[in-house]
Amino acid sequence: MRKYMEKTTNPCHVIICNKCGKKIDKKDGLQKEEVFHGEVRWGYFSNKDGETHTFDLCEACYDEWIRSFQIPVEIKEETELL
Ligand SMILES: [Zn+2]
């Protein structure tokens, strides 16, 4: 979940983990923690035709979520960080 605040000329936004409610602050354009952002647009063959669902998960909740998978996530290591 993303909240946008435009109080000043420097808009900051706050990301809130949808699962545990933890706030991930963004200060001076820098996000202090990585989050998982999910977005899916459900189509005709779903029961949610035309709906777009978005959510954010903190790293702890993401880890918990993927641990429940039958098949583990594919992990690729970046050889070069930008
Ligand atoms: Zn969380």
PDB file of the backbone (N, CA, C, O) and the ligand in Angstrom, with CONECT records:
HET     ZN  A 101       1
ATOM      1  N   MET A   1       0.855  -1.172   0.000  1.00  0.00           N
ATOM      2  CA  MET A   1       0.000   0.000   0.000  1.00  0.00           C
ATOM      3  C   MET A   1       0.898   1.230   0.000  1.00  0.00           C
ATOM      4  O   MET A   1       1.861   1.309   0.763  1.00  0.00           O
ATOM      5  N   ARG A   2       0.580   2.162  -0.841  1.00  0.00           N
ATOM      6  CA  ARG A   2       1.421   3.335  -0.962  1.00  0.00           C
ATOM      7  C   ARG A   2       0.629   4.610  -0.677  1.00  0.00           C
ATOM      8  O   ARG A   2      -0.452   4.825  -1.226  1.00  0.00           O
ATOM      9  N   LYS A   3       1.178   5.427   0.170  1.00  0.00           N
ATOM     10  CA  LYS A   3       0.527   6.689   0.502  1.00  0.00           C
ATOM     11  C   LYS A   3       1.390   7.815  -0.006  1.00  0.00           C
ATOM     12  O   LYS A   3       2.597   7.853   0.232  1.00  0.00           O
ATOM     13  N   TYR A   4       0.764   8.720  -0.700  1.00  0.00           N
ATOM     14  CA  TYR A   4       1.510   9.849  -1.229  1.00  0.00           C
ATOM     15  C   TYR A   4       1.133  11.107  -0.468  1.00  0.00           C
ATOM     16  O   TYR A   4      -0.044  11.410  -0.273  1.00  0.00           O
ATOM     17  N   MET A   5       2.138  11.819  -0.052  1.00  0.00           N
ATOM     18  CA  MET A   5       1.887  13.060   0.675  1.00  0.00           C
ATOM     19  C   MET A   5       2.577  14.190  -0.042  1.00  0.00           C
ATOM     20  O   MET A   5       3.766  14.118  -0.351  1.00  0.00           O
ATOM     21  N   GLU A   6       1.835  15.217  -0.299  1.00  0.00           N
ATOM     22  CA  GLU A   6       2.425  16.340  -1.024  1.00  0.00           C
ATOM     23  C   GLU A   6       2.324  17.620  -0.215  1.00  0.00           C
ATOM     24  O   GLU A   6       1.754  18.618  -0.656  1.00  0.00           O
ATOM     25  N   LYS A   7       2.882  17.564   0.961  1.00  0.00           N
ATOM     26  CA  LYS A   7       2.831  18.724   1.843  1.00  0.00           C
ATOM     27  C   LYS A   7       3.846  19.770   1.420  1.00  0.00           C
ATOM     28  O   LYS A   7       3.609  20.971   1.549  1.00  0.00           O
ATOM     29  N   THR A   8       4.951  19.313   0.926  1.00  0.00           N
ATOM     30  CA  THR A   8       6.034  20.228   0.569  1.00  0.00           C
ATOM     31  C   THR A   8       6.338  20.106  -0.918  1.00  0.00           C
ATOM     32  O   THR A   8       5.676  19.367  -1.647  1.00  0.00           O
ATOM     33  N   THR A   9       7.331  20.829  -1.340  1.00  0.00           N
ATOM     34  CA  THR A   9       7.743  20.734  -2.744  1.00  0.00           C
ATOM     35  C   THR A   9       8.466  19.416  -2.989  1.00  0.00           C
ATOM     36  O   THR A   9       8.646  18.992  -4.131  1.00  0.00           O
ATOM     37  N   ASN A  10       8.874  18.778  -1.903  1.00  0.00           N
ATOM     38  CA  ASN A  10       9.584  17.508  -2.007  1.00  0.00           C
ATOM     39  C   ASN A  10       8.655  16.383  -1.533  1.00  0.00           C
ATOM     40  O   ASN A  10       8.688  16.013  -0.359  1.00  0.00           O
ATOM     41  N   PRO A  11       7.839  15.845  -2.422  1.00  0.00           N
ATOM     42  CA  PRO A  11       6.879  14.843  -1.986  1.00  0.00           C
ATOM     43  C   PRO A  11       7.567  13.544  -1.546  1.00  0.00           C
ATOM     44  O   PRO A  11       8.421  12.998  -2.246  1.00  0.00           O
ATOM     45  N   CYS A  12       7.171  13.081  -0.386  1.00  0.00           N
ATOM     46  CA  CYS A  12       7.746  11.823   0.053  1.00  0.00           C
ATOM     47  C   CYS A  12       6.620  10.812   0.099  1.00  0.00           C
ATOM     48  O   CYS A  12       5.466  11.178   0.323  1.00  0.00           O
ATOM     49  N   HIS A  13       6.926   9.596  -0.102  1.00  0.00           N
ATOM     50  CA  HIS A  13       5.863   8.639   0.053  1.00  0.00           C
ATOM     51  C   HIS A  13       6.229   7.535   1.013  1.00  0.00           C
ATOM     52  O   HIS A  13       7.395   7.183   1.192  1.00  0.00           O
ATOM     53  N   VAL A  14       5.200   7.007   1.617  1.00  0.00           N
ATOM     54  CA  VAL A  14       5.368   5.995   2.634  1.00  0.00           C
ATOM     55  C   VAL A  14       4.798   4.696   2.071  1.00  0.00           C
ATOM     56  O   VAL A  14       3.711   4.676   1.494  1.00  0.00           O
ATOM     57  N   ILE A  15       5.545   3.627   2.248  1.00  0.00           N
ATOM     58  CA  ILE A  15       5.054   2.321   1.830  1.00  0.00           C
ATOM     59  C   ILE A  15       4.691   1.557   3.102  1.00  0.00           C
ATOM     60  O   ILE A  15       5.468   1.515   4.056  1.00  0.00           O
ATOM     61  N   ILE A  16       3.521   0.965   3.104  1.00  0.00           N
ATOM     62  CA  ILE A  16       3.074   0.205   4.263  1.00  0.00           C
ATOM     63  C   ILE A  16       2.881  -1.247   3.844  1.00  0.00           C
ATOM     64  O   ILE A  16       2.185  -1.539   2.872  1.00  0.00           O
ATOM     65  N   CYS A  17       3.501  -2.143   4.585  1.00  0.00           N
ATOM     66  CA  CYS A  17       3.363  -3.571   4.295  1.00  0.00           C
ATOM     67  C   CYS A  17       1.898  -3.967   4.493  1.00  0.00           C
ATOM     68  O   CYS A  17       1.329  -3.754   5.564  1.00  0.00           O
ATOM     69  N   ASN A  18       1.302  -4.537   3.465  1.00  0.00           N
ATOM     70  CA  ASN A  18      -0.106  -4.905   3.544  1.00  0.00           C
ATOM     71  C   ASN A  18      -0.363  -6.035   4.540  1.00  0.00           C
ATOM     72  O   ASN A  18      -1.473  -6.177   5.051  1.00  0.00           O
ATOM     73  N   LYS A  19       0.673  -6.841   4.814  1.00  0.00           N
ATOM     74  CA  LYS A  19       0.446  -7.990   5.689  1.00  0.00           C
ATOM     75  C   LYS A  19       0.560  -7.621   7.169  1.00  0.00           C
ATOM     76  O   LYS A  19      -0.327  -7.945   7.959  1.00  0.00           O
ATOM     77  N   CYS A  20       1.646  -6.947   7.544  1.00  0.00           N
ATOM     78  CA  CYS A  20       1.850  -6.677   8.968  1.00  0.00           C
ATOM     79  C   CYS A  20       1.636  -5.210   9.336  1.00  0.00           C
ATOM     80  O   CYS A  20       1.619  -4.869  10.519  1.00  0.00           O
ATOM     81  N   GLY A  21       1.474  -4.349   8.350  1.00  0.00           N
ATOM     82  CA  GLY A  21       1.204  -2.948   8.634  1.00  0.00           C
ATOM     83  C   GLY A  21       2.423  -2.113   8.927  1.00  0.00           C
ATOM     84  O   GLY A  21       2.308  -0.942   9.288  1.00  0.00           O
ATOM     85  N   LYS A  22       3.608  -2.713   8.773  1.00  0.00           N
ATOM     86  CA  LYS A  22       4.844  -1.981   9.042  1.00  0.00           C
ATOM     87  C   LYS A  22       5.057  -0.886   8.004  1.00  0.00           C
ATOM     88  O   LYS A  22       4.818  -1.068   6.810  1.00  0.00           O
ATOM     89  N   LYS A  23       5.517   0.259   8.507  1.00  0.00           N
ATOM     90  CA  LYS A  23       5.757   1.405   7.640  1.00  0.00           C
ATOM     91  C   LYS A  23       7.196   1.408   7.162  1.00  0.00           C
ATOM     92  O   LYS A  23       8.122   1.258   7.959  1.00  0.00           O
ATOM     93  N   ILE A  24       7.381   1.575   5.879  1.00  0.00           N
ATOM     94  CA  ILE A  24       8.731   1.689   5.339  1.00  0.00           C
ATOM     95  C   ILE A  24       8.898   3.116   4.838  1.00  0.00           C
ATOM     96  O   ILE A  24       8.360   3.502   3.800  1.00  0.00           O
ATOM     97  N   ASP A  25       9.651   3.876   5.597  1.00  0.00           N
ATOM     98  CA  ASP A  25       9.806   5.287   5.279  1.00  0.00           C
ATOM     99  C   ASP A  25      10.763   5.509   4.134  1.00  0.00           C
ATOM    100  O   ASP A  25      11.717   4.760   3.922  1.00  0.00           O
ATOM    101  N   LYS A  26      10.478   6.540   3.424  1.00  0.00           N
ATOM    102  CA  LYS A  26      11.368   6.939   2.350  1.00  0.00           C
ATOM    103  C   LYS A  26      11.841   8.345   2.683  1.00  0.00           C
ATOM    104  O   LYS A  26      11.054   9.289   2.747  1.00  0.00           O
ATOM    105  N   LYS A  27      13.130   8.457   2.889  1.00  0.00           N
ATOM    106  CA  LYS A  27      13.664   9.766   3.271  1.00  0.00           C
ATOM    107  C   LYS A  27      14.641  10.249   2.230  1.00  0.00           C
ATOM    108  O   LYS A  27      15.527   9.511   1.799  1.00  0.00           O
ATOM    109  N   ASP A  28      14.475  11.487   1.829  1.00  0.00           N
ATOM    110  CA  ASP A  28      15.340  12.104   0.826  1.00  0.00           C
ATOM    111  C   ASP A  28      15.448  11.233  -0.420  1.00  0.00           C
ATOM    112  O   ASP A  28      16.520  11.101  -1.012  1.00  0.00           O
ATOM    113  N   GLY A  29      14.323  10.645  -0.805  1.00  0.00           N
ATOM    114  CA  GLY A  29      14.298   9.838  -2.015  1.00  0.00           C
ATOM    115  C   GLY A  29      14.907   8.459  -1.849  1.00  0.00           C
ATOM    116  O   GLY A  29      14.964   7.677  -2.798  1.00  0.00           O
ATOM    117  N   LEU A  30      15.370   8.156  -0.620  1.00  0.00           N
ATOM    118  CA  LEU A  30      15.977   6.853  -0.399  1.00  0.00           C
ATOM    119  C   LEU A  30      15.065   5.967   0.448  1.00  0.00           C
ATOM    120  O   LEU A  30      14.629   6.343   1.536  1.00  0.00           O
ATOM    121  N   GLN A  31      14.804   4.824  -0.071  1.00  0.00           N
ATOM    122  CA  GLN A  31      13.992   3.862   0.650  1.00  0.00           C
ATOM    123  C   GLN A  31      14.938   3.052   1.520  1.00  0.00           C
ATOM    124  O   GLN A  31      15.919   2.492   1.031  1.00  0.00           O
ATOM    125  N   LYS A  32      14.638   2.993   2.819  1.00  0.00           N
ATOM    126  CA  LYS A  32      15.576   2.360   3.740  1.00  0.00           C
ATOM    127  C   LYS A  32      15.506   0.835   3.709  1.00  0.00           C
ATOM    128  O   LYS A  32      16.411   0.156   4.192  1.00  0.00           O
ATOM    129  N   GLU A  33      14.451   0.316   3.151  1.00  0.00           N
ATOM    130  CA  GLU A  33      14.286  -1.144   3.093  1.00  0.00           C
ATOM    131  C   GLU A  33      13.711  -1.535   1.755  1.00  0.00           C
ATOM    132  O   GLU A  33      12.996  -0.760   1.120  1.00  0.00           O
ATOM    133  N   GLU A  34      14.024  -2.724   1.338  1.00  0.00           N
ATOM    134  CA  GLU A  34      13.452  -3.230   0.098  1.00  0.00           C
ATOM    135  C   GLU A  34      12.061  -3.791   0.382  1.00  0.00           C
ATOM    136  O   GLU A  34      11.811  -4.349   1.450  1.00  0.00           O
ATOM    137  N   VAL A  35      11.172  -3.636  -0.578  1.00  0.00           N
ATOM    138  CA  VAL A  35       9.839  -4.206  -0.426  1.00  0.00           C
ATOM    139  C   VAL A  35       9.477  -5.002  -1.675  1.00  0.00           C
ATOM    140  O   VAL A  35      10.048  -4.803  -2.748  1.00  0.00           O
ATOM    141  N   PHE A  36       8.530  -5.894  -1.512  1.00  0.00           N
ATOM    142  CA  PHE A  36       7.986  -6.602  -2.660  1.00  0.00           C
ATOM    143  C   PHE A  36       6.729  -5.856  -3.081  1.00  0.00           C
ATOM    144  O   PHE A  36       5.834  -5.628  -2.268  1.00  0.00           O
ATOM    145  N   HIS A  37       6.664  -5.480  -4.346  1.00  0.00           N
ATOM    146  CA  HIS A  37       5.465  -4.822  -4.843  1.00  0.00           C
ATOM    147  C   HIS A  37       4.767  -5.761  -5.806  1.00  0.00           C
ATOM    148  O   HIS A  37       5.347  -6.190  -6.804  1.00  0.00           O
ATOM    149  N   GLY A  38       3.539  -6.070  -5.505  1.00  0.00           N
ATOM    150  CA  GLY A  38       2.771  -6.962  -6.361  1.00  0.00           C
ATOM    151  C   GLY A  38       1.647  -6.207  -7.042  1.00  0.00           C
ATOM    152  O   GLY A  38       0.976  -5.375  -6.431  1.00  0.00           O
ATOM    153  N   GLU A  39       1.454  -6.507  -8.304  1.00  0.00           N
ATOM    154  CA  GLU A  39       0.359  -5.885  -9.032  1.00  0.00           C
ATOM    155  C   GLU A  39      -0.157  -6.887 -10.055  1.00  0.00           C
ATOM    156  O   GLU A  39       0.618  -7.447 -10.831  1.00  0.00           O
ATOM    157  N   VAL A  40      -1.444  -7.107 -10.055  1.00  0.00           N
ATOM    158  CA  VAL A  40      -2.018  -8.018 -11.035  1.00  0.00           C
ATOM    159  C   VAL A  40      -3.332  -7.448 -11.548  1.00  0.00           C
ATOM    160  O   VAL A  40      -4.175  -6.974 -10.786  1.00  0.00           O
ATOM    161  N   ARG A  41      -3.470  -7.511 -12.842  1.00  0.00           N
ATOM    162  CA  ARG A  41      -4.726  -7.078 -13.451  1.00  0.00           C
ATOM    163  C   ARG A  41      -5.464  -8.342 -13.850  1.00  0.00           C
ATOM    164  O   ARG A  41      -5.048  -9.059 -14.761  1.00  0.00           O
ATOM    165  N   TRP A  42      -6.551  -8.605 -13.167  1.00  0.00           N
ATOM    166  CA  TRP A  42      -7.315  -9.824 -13.414  1.00  0.00           C
ATOM    167  C   TRP A  42      -8.150  -9.662 -14.679  1.00  0.00           C
ATOM    168  O   TRP A  42      -8.761  -8.621 -14.919  1.00  0.00           O
ATOM    169  N   GLY A  43      -8.156 -10.692 -15.454  1.00  0.00           N
ATOM    170  CA  GLY A  43      -8.843 -10.620 -16.738  1.00  0.00           C
ATOM    171  C   GLY A  43     -10.112 -11.445 -16.805  1.00  0.00           C
ATOM    172  O   GLY A  43     -10.650 -11.902 -15.796  1.00  0.00           O
ATOM    173  N   TYR A  44     -10.547 -11.609 -17.986  1.00  0.00           N
ATOM    174  CA  TYR A  44     -11.836 -12.227 -18.302  1.00  0.00           C
ATOM    175  C   TYR A  44     -12.058 -13.607 -17.669  1.00  0.00           C
ATOM    176  O   TYR A  44     -13.171 -13.923 -17.250  1.00  0.00           O
ATOM    177  N   PHE A  45     -11.000 -14.429 -17.599  1.00  0.00           N
ATOM    178  CA  PHE A  45     -11.177 -15.805 -17.109  1.00  0.00           C
ATOM    179  C   PHE A  45     -11.086 -15.923 -15.592  1.00  0.00           C
ATOM    180  O   PHE A  45     -11.077 -17.031 -15.054  1.00  0.00           O
ATOM    181  N   SER A  46     -11.020 -14.808 -14.913  1.00  0.00           N
ATOM    182  CA  SER A  46     -11.017 -14.849 -13.458  1.00  0.00           C
ATOM    183  C   SER A  46     -12.393 -14.420 -12.954  1.00  0.00           C
ATOM    184  O   SER A  46     -13.257 -14.007 -13.727  1.00  0.00           O
ATOM    185  N   ASN A  47     -12.572 -14.528 -11.650  1.00  0.00           N
ATOM    186  CA  ASN A  47     -13.811 -14.028 -11.047  1.00  0.00           C
ATOM    187  C   ASN A  47     -13.688 -12.551 -10.690  1.00  0.00           C
ATOM    188  O   ASN A  47     -14.599 -11.960 -10.111  1.00  0.00           O
ATOM    189  N   LYS A  48     -12.557 -11.972 -11.043  1.00  0.00           N
ATOM    190  CA  LYS A  48     -12.300 -10.579 -10.692  1.00  0.00           C
ATOM    191  C   LYS A  48     -12.067  -9.758 -11.950  1.00  0.00           C
ATOM    192  O   LYS A  48     -11.263  -8.826 -11.955  1.00  0.00           O
ATOM    193  N   ASP A  49     -12.760 -10.101 -12.993  1.00  0.00           N
ATOM    194  CA  ASP A  49     -12.560  -9.476 -14.300  1.00  0.00           C
ATOM    195  C   ASP A  49     -12.515  -7.951 -14.225  1.00  0.00           C
ATOM    196  O   ASP A  49     -13.448  -7.307 -13.745  1.00  0.00           O
ATOM    197  N   GLY A  50     -11.426  -7.402 -14.704  1.00  0.00           N
ATOM    198  CA  GLY A  50     -11.303  -5.946 -14.772  1.00  0.00           C
ATOM    199  C   GLY A  50     -10.728  -5.308 -13.527  1.00  0.00           C
ATOM    200  O   GLY A  50     -10.497  -4.099 -13.500  1.00  0.00           O
ATOM    201  N   GLU A  51     -10.491  -6.108 -12.485  1.00  0.00           N
ATOM    202  CA  GLU A  51      -9.944  -5.538 -11.248  1.00  0.00           C
ATOM    203  C   GLU A  51      -8.421  -5.585 -11.279  1.00  0.00           C
ATOM    204  O   GLU A  51      -7.824  -6.548 -11.761  1.00  0.00           O
ATOM    205  N   THR A  52      -7.809  -4.538 -10.761  1.00  0.00           N
ATOM    206  CA  THR A  52      -6.360  -4.540 -10.588  1.00  0.00           C
ATOM    207  C   THR A  52      -6.074  -4.557  -9.096  1.00  0.00           C
ATOM    208  O   THR A  52      -6.573  -3.713  -8.352  1.00  0.00           O
ATOM    209  N   HIS A  53      -5.281  -5.504  -8.667  1.00  0.00           N
ATOM    210  CA  HIS A  53      -4.926  -5.615  -7.253  1.00  0.00           C
ATOM    211  C   HIS A  53      -3.463  -5.241  -7.087  1.00  0.00           C
ATOM    212  O   HIS A  53      -2.610  -5.717  -7.836  1.00  0.00           O
ATOM    213  N   THR A  54      -3.172  -4.403  -6.124  1.00  0.00           N
ATOM    214  CA  THR A  54      -1.780  -4.057  -5.821  1.00  0.00           C
ATOM    215  C   THR A  54      -1.536  -4.210  -4.329  1.00  0.00           C
ATOM    216  O   THR A  54      -2.430  -3.979  -3.514  1.00  0.00           O
ATOM    217  N   PHE A  55      -0.327  -4.598  -3.985  1.00  0.00           N
ATOM    218  CA  PHE A  55       0.044  -4.695  -2.573  1.00  0.00           C
ATOM    219  C   PHE A  55       1.558  -4.639  -2.429  1.00  0.00           C
ATOM    220  O   PHE A  55       2.307  -4.870  -3.378  1.00  0.00           O
ATOM    221  N   ASP A  56       1.980  -4.326  -1.213  1.00  0.00           N
ATOM    222  CA  ASP A  56       3.402  -4.296  -0.894  1.00  0.00           C
ATOM    223  C   ASP A  56       3.649  -5.167   0.324  1.00  0.00           C
ATOM    224  O   ASP A  56       2.825  -5.223   1.236  1.00  0.00           O
ATOM    225  N   LEU A  57       4.775  -5.839   0.333  1.00  0.00           N
ATOM    226  CA  LEU A  57       5.151  -6.671   1.474  1.00  0.00           C
ATOM    227  C   LEU A  57       6.559  -6.308   1.916  1.00  0.00           C
ATOM    228  O   LEU A  57       7.446  -6.103   1.087  1.00  0.00           O
ATOM    229  N   CYS A  58       6.762  -6.228   3.236  1.00  0.00           N
ATOM    230  CA  CYS A  58       8.112  -6.012   3.744  1.00  0.00           C
ATOM    231  C   CYS A  58       8.894  -7.310   3.539  1.00  0.00           C
ATOM    232  O   CYS A  58       8.312  -8.344   3.213  1.00  0.00           O
ATOM    233  N   GLU A  59      10.193  -7.254   3.729  1.00  0.00           N
ATOM    234  CA  GLU A  59      11.012  -8.427   3.431  1.00  0.00           C
ATOM    235  C   GLU A  59      10.656  -9.615   4.322  1.00  0.00           C
ATOM    236  O   GLU A  59      10.647 -10.754   3.855  1.00  0.00           O
ATOM    237  N   ALA A  60      10.363  -9.364   5.595  1.00  0.00           N
ATOM    238  CA  ALA A  60      10.030 -10.456   6.521  1.00  0.00           C
ATOM    239  C   ALA A  60       8.749 -11.171   6.077  1.00  0.00           C
ATOM    240  O   ALA A  60       8.676 -12.400   6.100  1.00  0.00           O
ATOM    241  N   CYS A  61       7.741 -10.390   5.674  1.00  0.00           N
ATOM    242  CA  CYS A  61       6.476 -10.975   5.242  1.00  0.00           C
ATOM    243  C   CYS A  61       6.640 -11.692   3.898  1.00  0.00           C
ATOM    244  O   CYS A  61       6.005 -12.716   3.644  1.00  0.00           O
ATOM    245  N   TYR A  62       7.488 -11.146   3.062  1.00  0.00           N
ATOM    246  CA  TYR A  62       7.778 -11.789   1.777  1.00  0.00           C
ATOM    247  C   TYR A  62       8.421 -13.155   2.017  1.00  0.00           C
ATOM    248  O   TYR A  62       8.034 -14.149   1.401  1.00  0.00           O
ATOM    249  N   ASP A  63       9.410 -13.194   2.921  1.00  0.00           N
ATOM    250  CA  ASP A  63      10.092 -14.455   3.233  1.00  0.00           C
ATOM    251  C   ASP A  63       9.113 -15.492   3.757  1.00  0.00           C
ATOM    252  O   ASP A  63       9.168 -16.663   3.380  1.00  0.00           O
ATOM    253  N   GLU A  64       8.216 -15.049   4.632  1.00  0.00           N
ATOM    254  CA  GLU A  64       7.210 -15.942   5.200  1.00  0.00           C
ATOM    255  C   GLU A  64       6.296 -16.490   4.101  1.00  0.00           C
ATOM    256  O   GLU A  64       5.949 -17.671   4.081  1.00  0.00           O
ATOM    257  N   TRP A  65       5.918 -15.587   3.189  1.00  0.00           N
ATOM    258  CA  TRP A  65       5.025 -15.943   2.087  1.00  0.00           C
ATOM    259  C   TRP A  65       5.667 -16.986   1.172  1.00  0.00           C
ATOM    260  O   TRP A  65       5.051 -18.003   0.852  1.00  0.00           O
ATOM    261  N   ILE A  66       6.912 -16.729   0.752  1.00  0.00           N
ATOM    262  CA  ILE A  66       7.537 -17.655  -0.202  1.00  0.00           C
ATOM    263  C   ILE A  66       7.891 -18.986   0.451  1.00  0.00           C
ATOM    264  O   ILE A  66       8.021 -19.999  -0.237  1.00  0.00           O
ATOM    265  N   ARG A  67       8.047 -18.991   1.771  1.00  0.00           N
ATOM    266  CA  ARG A  67       8.295 -20.261   2.461  1.00  0.00           C
ATOM    267  C   ARG A  67       7.099 -21.200   2.363  1.00  0.00           C
ATOM    268  O   ARG A  67       7.241 -22.413   2.518  1.00  0.00           O
ATOM    269  N   SER A  68       5.895 -20.625   2.102  1.00  0.00           N
ATOM    270  CA  SER A  68       4.694 -21.450   2.001  1.00  0.00           C
ATOM    271  C   SER A  68       4.512 -22.018   0.590  1.00  0.00           C
ATOM    272  O   SER A  68       3.586 -22.793   0.352  1.00  0.00           O
ATOM    273  N   PHE A  69       5.386 -21.639  -0.341  1.00  0.00           N
ATOM    274  CA  PHE A  69       5.273 -22.134  -1.710  1.00  0.00           C
ATOM    275  C   PHE A  69       5.663 -23.613  -1.788  1.00  0.00           C
ATOM    276  O   PHE A  69       6.575 -24.056  -1.090  1.00  0.00           O
ATOM    277  N   GLN A  70       4.976 -24.363  -2.632  1.00  0.00           N
ATOM    278  CA  GLN A  70       5.331 -25.761  -2.883  1.00  0.00           C
ATOM    279  C   GLN A  70       6.651 -25.842  -3.650  1.00  0.00           C
ATOM    280  O   GLN A  70       7.479 -26.722  -3.413  1.00  0.00           O
ATOM    281  N   ILE A  71       6.818 -24.909  -4.564  1.00  0.00           N
ATOM    282  CA  ILE A  71       8.029 -24.864  -5.392  1.00  0.00           C
ATOM    283  C   ILE A  71       8.738 -23.558  -5.073  1.00  0.00           C
ATOM    284  O   ILE A  71       8.147 -22.485  -5.192  1.00  0.00           O
ATOM    285  N   PRO A  72       9.982 -23.639  -4.675  1.00  0.00           N
ATOM    286  CA  PRO A  72      10.680 -22.405  -4.283  1.00  0.00           C
ATOM    287  C   PRO A  72      10.815 -21.396  -5.423  1.00  0.00           C
ATOM    288  O   PRO A  72      10.779 -21.757  -6.600  1.00  0.00           O
ATOM    289  N   VAL A  73      10.967 -20.158  -5.058  1.00  0.00           N
ATOM    290  CA  VAL A  73      11.146 -19.112  -6.069  1.00  0.00           C
ATOM    291  C   VAL A  73      12.469 -19.330  -6.797  1.00  0.00           C
ATOM    292  O   VAL A  73      13.397 -19.931  -6.258  1.00  0.00           O
ATOM    293  N   GLU A  74      12.538 -18.841  -8.006  1.00  0.00           N
ATOM    294  CA  GLU A  74      13.802 -18.902  -8.747  1.00  0.00           C
ATOM    295  C   GLU A  74      14.665 -17.731  -8.308  1.00  0.00           C
ATOM    296  O   GLU A  74      14.211 -16.588  -8.264  1.00  0.00           O
ATOM    297  N   ILE A  75      15.883 -18.024  -7.994  1.00  0.00           N
ATOM    298  CA  ILE A  75      16.788 -16.973  -7.529  1.00  0.00           C
ATOM    299  C   ILE A  75      17.911 -16.785  -8.536  1.00  0.00           C
ATOM    300  O   ILE A  75      18.604 -17.730  -8.914  1.00  0.00           O
ATOM    301  N   LYS A  76      18.069 -15.556  -8.951  1.00  0.00           N
ATOM    302  CA  LYS A  76      19.171 -15.216  -9.853  1.00  0.00           C
ATOM    303  C   LYS A  76      20.026 -14.187  -9.146  1.00  0.00           C
ATOM    304  O   LYS A  76      19.510 -13.203  -8.617  1.00  0.00           O
ATOM    305  N   GLU A  77      21.292 -14.401  -9.135  1.00  0.00           N
ATOM    306  CA  GLU A  77      22.187 -13.427  -8.514  1.00  0.00           C
ATOM    307  C   GLU A  77      22.656 -12.431  -9.556  1.00  0.00           C
ATOM    308  O   GLU A  77      23.057 -12.794 -10.662  1.00  0.00           O
ATOM    309  N   GLU A  78      22.593 -11.170  -9.174  1.00  0.00           N
ATOM    310  CA  GLU A  78      23.103 -10.132 -10.068  1.00  0.00           C
ATOM    311  C   GLU A  78      24.616 -10.144  -9.981  1.00  0.00           C
ATOM    312  O   GLU A  78      25.191 -10.116  -8.893  1.00  0.00           O
ATOM    313  N   THR A  79      25.249 -10.185 -11.129  1.00  0.00           N
ATOM    314  CA  THR A  79      26.701 -10.146 -11.094  1.00  0.00           C
ATOM    315  C   THR A  79      27.217  -8.721 -11.024  1.00  0.00           C
ATOM    316  O   THR A  79      28.335  -8.457 -10.581  1.00  0.00           O
ATOM    317  N   GLU A  80      26.372  -7.819 -11.471  1.00  0.00           N
ATOM    318  CA  GLU A  80      26.771  -6.419 -11.490  1.00  0.00           C
ATOM    319  C   GLU A  80      25.648  -5.572 -10.925  1.00  0.00           C
ATOM    320  O   GLU A  80      24.540  -5.563 -11.461  1.00  0.00           O
ATOM    321  N   LEU A  81      25.930  -4.866  -9.851  1.00  0.00           N
ATOM    322  CA  LEU A  81      24.914  -4.013  -9.274  1.00  0.00           C
ATOM    323  C   LEU A  81      25.035  -2.616  -9.849  1.00  0.00           C
ATOM    324  O   LEU A  81      26.121  -2.041  -9.928  1.00  0.00           O
ATOM    325  N   LEU A  82      23.892  -2.088 -10.245  1.00  0.00           N
ATOM    326  CA  LEU A  82      23.908  -0.746 -10.854  1.00  0.00           C
ATOM    327  C   LEU A  82      23.896   0.325  -9.777  1.00  0.00           C
ATOM    328  O   LEU A  82      23.907   1.515 -10.089  1.00  0.00           O
TER     329      LEU A  82
HETATM  330 ZN    ZN A 101       5.299  -7.033   6.715  1.00  0.00          ZN2+
END
